Amino acid sequence: MTLLRSTSLALILSTAFIMGGCSNKNKGPSAEKSAPAAALGLEAPSDEVFAKHFDVPARKVSDAEGKQALAALNLLTESEDGLNWASTSGKDGNYSYTNLTVKDEDGQLSIAKANLVGVHMDGETATFDRADFSGIKIYDETEDTTITMGTLSVARPTPDMAKAIITSLQNIKDLDDLDLDIDDENMDMGFGALGIGDVSITSKDLNMSTESLVWGEDPETNLTDFKIQDVALNITENADEPITASLKSFSATGLRGDMMKNLPDGRSGPLGMMSGFNPLAKMYSTLKMEDLDIDSQYVSVVSKGFEGKSTEKGGVTTQKSVGEPFIIRLKEAPKDPQAKQAYDMVKELGFDEIVLQSSQTTVMDSNEDTIAVKDGLLSMKDGFKLSYNYGASGVKAMTDKMQSSETQANMQAAMGDVKLSGLQLRLEDQSIVERGLKLAGKFRGASPDQVKKEMKVALALAPMMARGLEGEMLGEISGAFGEFIENGGTLSIVVDPKEPLSVTELADYKRSNLTMNDIGFSAKAE
């Protein structure tokens, strides 16, 4: 008898949903609609920005000390098995070389000119302040690969790095010898700036070039600037499936150097890289990517780029990001089964190309330990627009606790510091519902209307399979989603708690005694 009643109730509810009798149209608040952000109008940093990173102060070095350092670097006299040169000049720590070469049966290296500035002894170790190389050519006979560089400059290397650079050049026999020799994990392999210009890599399967790559770190602030520009790539390893790519530029300014310096080294745990790390601090000043173009036999990807700008005042950091249209064009079905399955799915949705665009503003307050995302927007042309906003607190407190201990219990306790202050999701249908129903019908062998009815029956039954808060929330979502499937329009989901909600309480809602009123949860279709 009980089973009969339950079945009857399910059928009644299912019919009500199918007929639209339990509409959520007028329930709860509507999620906010995000405003699309205009382009930020950023420009890639100029060469003048990077020039300061290569400035090194004049160093007083006696010629005796300079030559002692050259001898330690094996650059005082030529070697049969190492570097040779046509001429050398200089004194007092500053030296020049012309036509340097290393050659054996496996390949050769040639450098038209090398200038070493500030060659000196740092205790027992030889080093230099800056090295500038020009006219570099490396040929690996084994791989039949040629690398050329118009210029290569390194400024303020650590003594370990300076030695590794020179040793690598002296020992080169093939491309594998370009790897810097790091035998001691305690070696300090840093440098202040690196610049490479007019790079070309040519082999049977690969052609690659870039106009310049430059990286520099401010010694006072430890903030890093980076730029690579005019990259071109042609991969022909598979002659029937060539891949070409190009990038006008990718740049960043004001990057935090400490983010990379604390990476785990095997002796520390997975949270070692978080040591002393403030997740709410300013991470960068600007990010910019321009004109990405990737083309293959099966798909092409084109994007005008991405911009990000971050400003900080009084411990409050505001980050704005804008992604220009990211366009994926389908050309023909790939041979790989999994890739072909994805290709077929997109085609069944009725798309020959996918156009994505995004933007958002993030405000991080280190004083109050809060983070808020505003005007978050992700859109797919002829598909949907997703607006999102949310806020949270306790992220810094959580990070601090996780740094202090990596035990499972303490990591779980740390999560208790994170609290959700609000969440809004607004999904606007721009034909994705209709396309999705057609796709589901294609794979099910059913009509879109039949798929719609089956989905609504499943949605009607879902709340009955749960109790308490879970059942109430499923009831809200099922009603709203059923209406959204039926009529399209907009789906709104809002979490607006009276007080910030602990993430651990939300995760353990069955035992936390939370109510719908506590959470401020609502879902509706419009």
Summary of the structure (lengths in Angstrom):
residues: 526
radius of gyration: 30.6
end to end distance: 39.0
largest distance: 103.7
contacts: 1652
relative contact order: 0.11
helix: 29%
strand: 39%
